[in-house]
Amino acid sequence: MAETSSPGLTRFRIILWTLVVVAALGATALFILRPPTSPIAVIGKPFTLQSTLGGEFTQDNLKGTPSLVFFGYTHCPDVCPTTMAESSAWKDELGIAPDQLRTIFITVDPQRDTKEILADYLSSFPGTIGLVGTDAQTQAAKAAFGAMSELTAPDADGFYLVNHTASVFLINKDGGFEGTIAYGEPKDTAVQKIRKLMAS
């Protein structure tokens, strides 16, 4: 005799698989839309990375000049170039020079983003400091900012994308966390946050 499932069990299985599909579809969006997990860690955890300007860059180098800090990678198809272009537009709107407000780009893809590749990529965004490290150093930097990243499964040619936190971290002149600008946030709101950052 063939086994039959009760209507209740069938309905439960449908609901369960629906939840699995929804969870899978939402995984990528989670990295972009979820705010940083523990941004206060900016002032509490050490990190060391290599700068495209030469030498090391640590948490102590965040002090002295306000900064916009962004985690991304050079193969990023949309979020990264959009955010970098917007960062330049925000500073232009306020008439802020690079020595008054730094833009710092930390790669989450150290396997492909060498310091030279990162420097070449950022040449399109003058005044931006690029930071790169080993896998372990990158993990430490992400932990310091409460940022996240995850590699997608590579395609047949070995190409992969990286899901990552898309918020811009606002760091004041004392190296402290002031807030974030979300990906896609209206320009007026972003500019107001930067104006407040400069006054802090």
N, C-alpha and C positions, 0 to 999 in steps of 0.2 A: 504494500500500500504506500503510495507516495505521500510524503509529508506535506502538510499545508500549514501556512502561517495564519495566525489569527489576524483579523483586521487591525486590532490594536498594535500588535507587533509590527505589522507592515507599516502602519502610520509612524511608529516610533523610528523605524529604520529610515524612512524617507526624511523625517525631521533631522535625524542624526547626520545623514549624508549632506543635507542642505546646509547644516551648520558647518560641516567640514569645508564645503565649497566656499561659503561666505568667508570663513576664516582665512582660507588660502588667498582669495581675491583681496582681502583687506590687509594682508601682510605688508605689501609694498607701500600702500598708502600710510601705514602706521609710521614708517620712518619719516615721511614727509610732513604729515599732519600732527604727529604727537610732539608736544613740547619736550625740550631736553629733560632727562630724567632727574638730574641733580645739579643744576647749574651753579649752585653755591660752591660746588667743589672746585670752581675756578681758582679760588684763593686757598684751597686746602690740600691739593695734591700736586706733587712735582712732576715735571716732564722735561725732556730734552730732545730737541729736533735740530736738523741742519737747515740753515737759512739760505735762500737763493742769493742773499746779499753777502754771504760768506760767514763762516763761524757757526757757533751753536746759538740756539734760541731756547731759553728756559722760561719758567713761570715768572722769574724775576724780571725778564725783559718786557713783560706786560706793563710794568710800572714806568711812569714818566710821560707817556703820551696816550690819550684815549685811542681805542682800537675797535674796529669792526672785524670780528673773527668768524670765518666761515670754513666748514669742512666740505671738501668736494674732491673732484678728480678730473684729469684732463680729457678723458674719454666720455665725460658726461654729456649727453646729447641735448639737454634742455635746461635743467634747474641751475646748474653751475654757471654757464655763460650768461643766462638771464640775470641771476643774482649779482654777478660781477658787474654787468652793465648797469644794473639798477643802483649798485653801490656808488659807482662813478657819478650817476645822475643825481643821487641824493647830495653828494658833496658839492657838485656843481651848483645845485639849487641854493645851497647855503654859502657858497663861496669859500669853501674850506680847502686849504692847501694840504698836500700829503704829509707835511711835517707837523700839521696840527691834528690830524686824525689819520691813523694808519689803517690800511686794509690788509688783513692777514689771511692767507689761504692755506689751510692745512690739508694735505692730500690724504685720502683714506685708501689710496691704491698704490702703496709703495712698490708693489711688484712691477708696475709699469711706469710709474712717475718717478723718474730719477730727478735729481736736482736740476740737471741741464734741461730736461724735457719740461719741467715745471716752470723754469725761468723763461723758456721760449714761449710757453702758453700764456704766461702772465705779462709778457711784453705788450700784449694787446690791452692791458689794463694798467697803465703807468702808475707807479707809486705803490704797487701791491707787493707785499713780502710773501714769498712762498716758503712753506716749511714741509720738510719730508724727513722720515726716519725709517728705522727698521720696523718689522711687524710689531715687535714688543714696544718700541718707542711710540708707535702710532696708537697702540692700545692704551698706553699710559696717558697720552694726550687726550684721547677720547674720554677716558675716565675722568680726567681733570675738568673737562667741560660738561660732562654728562651727555656726551654725544654718542651716536650709534652708527654702525655701518654693517652691511652684510653683502657678500658677493652673490650674484645670481649664478645659476648653473650655466657653464659655458656652452656655446653652440658648437656645431660640427667643426668650425674653424678655430675653436678655442677662445673666441671672443666672449666677454662677459660684461655685465653692467654691475654697478654697485648701488644698492639702496642705502641711503644715508640721511642723517638729520639735515634738514634744509634750512633751519633757522640761522639767522645772523646773530652772533653773540655781541652784546654791547659791553665793552670793558672800559672802566673809567681810568683816569690818569694814575690812580693808586693801585691799579691791577685788580680792582674789584668788579664783581658782576653787577650790571645795571639793568639788564633785561634782554629781550630778544626782539628781532623783527622777523615775523613769520614769512615764509615763501608766499608770494602773491599778496602781501599786505599792501593796502592803498598807499600811494606815494606820500600823501599829506600826513598820514599817521606816522610813516617811517621817518619823514623829515622832522616831525615834531619830537620823536624819540631821540633823534641824533642831536637836535638842538638842546634838549635837556641833558644829554650825555656831555656835551661840550661845556655846559654850565656847571656840571657837578665837580 
